[in-house]
Amino acid sequence: MSEHKSKKPANTAFKQQRLKAWQPLLTPKTVLPTLFAVGIVFAPLGGLFLYESETVNEIVIDYTDCITLNETAVPLADNLYDYKFTSENTTVIRAPSYWLTQESSYMSGQAAPAGETIPRCNIQFSIPFELRSPVYLYYRLTNFYQNHRKYVKSLSYNQLNGENVSPGDAEASCAPVGTAADGKIYYPCGLIANSMFNDTFSNMTLLNPQGSSDNITYTMNEKGIAWSSDVSRYKKSSTPVEQLTPPPNWQKRYPSGYTAENLFDPSQDEHFLVWMRTSWYPTFRKLYSKYESDPLQPGTYQIQVDMNYDIRTYGGTKSIVLSGTSFLGARNPFMGLAYIIMGCACAFLGVVFLGWHFFRPRKLGDHDRLSWNQSGGLGH
């Protein structure tokens, strides 16, 4: 006769649920000091964070409508620019101005397509006092939903990692921008790459410093703007070049398609790597370049922009943002305000609960509070 096996769990602390446990008991002696401690710590920290944010100088200039202008300089309306300076001694700042010219070649030196010209926006703005480096140049877009599910999923990490991707794989990962009508694979494929921001910004030029006729050019660095992990991760495609073609919106960049000599290499294009880090919000800014040398002198500056990206297609706007930084990063008061509100809320709740406990104390462990000891409770 076979021995009957018991299904009873072994007599161990784990299986018999006898493990030691600790559960906090929320009493006035523990809750009130915690609330006051959080209020005392968070509110001053929020004030520090808010102060540091306010020490960051920032210039925002919306140049969306520059494409509609001619060679006559036009001052920007008040709602199209924003100056945030920390110095209390700044004088009245004149509004930025911009105008449009038509050029025969890009600022990179590449000639314009046959029969076309390059619209170039010239933006002038003033800096009233010396700005210390580093200074960062961002582009800011509005009403552009990079967080849309179909948009975020439309890319191929295998392709960006340098693997040989078949047309079927590209179409599955990158639809509706996976393969061209002739069967070639778009590289890089997907909606994110195809919609890449491609306006080109020049260096900053200080015009006639201190009455001199010699302008000063401040060279902006376009390297080191992407995550180092992205630079090392993404590689040039190993798919035969004759099977690849640029995305539809990249045709002006590669008018003759890809060759073995000019095949796109994502690790060498940090603007592309920055763009591929999609934003959670419809209004966002992305780093374009940075300046890390001598301080910027006060005066009138000019930046030129090759207008390649029509954000009006998406019903949005585009702006340039020149910003400094603090130990918290760019100018953003949200963290400071969040800490202040949290600290004040905890301190206020601490005062309310303290008053309630003082005027209407409740005895802990009072059995008269049990439901069956109340009139109308269980058993009545």
Secondary structure, DSSP 8 states (H G I E B T S, - for coil): -------S--SSTTTTT----------HHHHHHHHHHHHHHHHHHHHHHHHHHHT--EEEEE-GGGGG--SS-EE--GGGEEEE---TT-------EEEEEEESB-TTS-B--TT--EEEEEEEEEE-S-B-S-EEEEEEE-S--TT-HHHHH---HHHHTT----HHHHHHHHTTSSB-TTS-EESS-SHHHHT----EE--EEEESGGG-SS-EEE--B-SS-S-HHHHHH-----S-GGGEE--GGGTTTSTT---TTT---GGG-HHHHHHHS--SSSSEEEEEEEE-SS-B-SEEEEEEEE----GGGGT--EEEEEE--BTTBSS--HHHHHHHHHHHHHHHHHHHHHHHHHHS---TT-GGGSGGGSTTSTT-
